Amino acid sequence: MGQNTDERLKQAIAALEALIAVARNEGLPQSEHFLEMAKLQLQLDLHEITDGEFNALCQAVEQQKFAAAGYESSAATHPRARRNGEMRITGRAWHAARELRQRSARAGH
């Protein structure tokens, strides 16, 4: 990337760090998490780290964590299928809504 682009990405990362601090201080953990993800994505872009490289790092960290705990990583033996981001969010929301309906039905509401 060009020097101008790198500088703008660094500024954006600094701005996100400030927003993360605000979200943390205001007790907004979900917003803090999303801002952290945006910061990570910009850092990946800044350092030109590919998705493949990042995924390899994540798998290596996960395997090390499981090895240290004495477990075999299921992610290494059976990689799970990934859906696009929109579908993952929709799926989680649907599952949360279903769980709330089930709790409500059990409580007799």
N, C-alpha and C positions, 0 to 999 in steps of 0.2 A: 504494500500500500504506500501511497505517497506520504510525504512528511506532513502535509496539511491534513490529510485524512487521519493519520495517526494522532495528531494533536487534538483534532475534534473528538475522536473516540476517547482519548484520555480525559478530556473535559466532560464528556457525557458520563464516563465512569465516575468521575469525582462528583458530578451532580447526583447520580444515583446513590452514591455513598451517603450524601447528605439526606436524601429522601428516605433511605433505609433507616438512618438514625431517627428521623421524625416518626416513621411508622413504628419503630421499636419503642420510642418514648411515649407514644400515644396508645400503646397496647394493641396494635393492629398486626397480629402475627401473620395473617394470610397476605396482607399487602406487603409486609416485610419480605415474605417468601417470594412473591412474584417479582419484587424489585431486585432481590438477590439473583433470581434467575436471569433477569434482563441484564444485570451487571456481568454475570458470568458469560452470557452470550456475547456481549461487547468485548470482553476480555479475550474470548476465543477468536473473535474477528480481528482484534488488534494484533494478536500474536500469530494469526493465520494458522490456527489449529483446526484441522478438518474434523468432521463428524466421526470418521473412522478412527482417527487418532484419539479423540476424546472418549469414544466408546471403548477402545482398547484400554485406556487408562482406567476407566470405571470398572471394567471387568477384572483388571489386575488388582485393583484395590479391593473389590468384592471377594475375589479368590483368596487374597491375603487375609482378609478379615475372617473368612470362614475357616481357613487353614489354622489360624491362630486360636480359633475357638474349638478346633477339632472336628469340624464338619466339612463335608464335601459340598462345594457350591453347586446348587441345582442350576444356577444361571449358566455355568460353564458347560454342563452336560445337556441341558435342554433350554436353549435360548427361547424366550417367549416372543410371540408375535407382537409387533407394535402397531398401534393404530395412529392415525394422524392426531395432532393435538386437540383439534376440535372434538373429535369423537371420544377421546379419553376424558375430556372435561364433561361432556354430555353423559357419558357412561357413569362417571362418579356421581354426578348430580342425580341421575336416575336411581342409582343404588341407595344413596342417602335418603331420597324421598321414599323409596320402598321400605327401608328400615324404619323410618318415622311412622309410616302407615301401619307396619306390623306392631310396633310398640303401642301405638294408639289403639289398635284392635285388641291387643292383650289387656290393656288397661280398661277396656270397656267404653271408650270414647267414640 
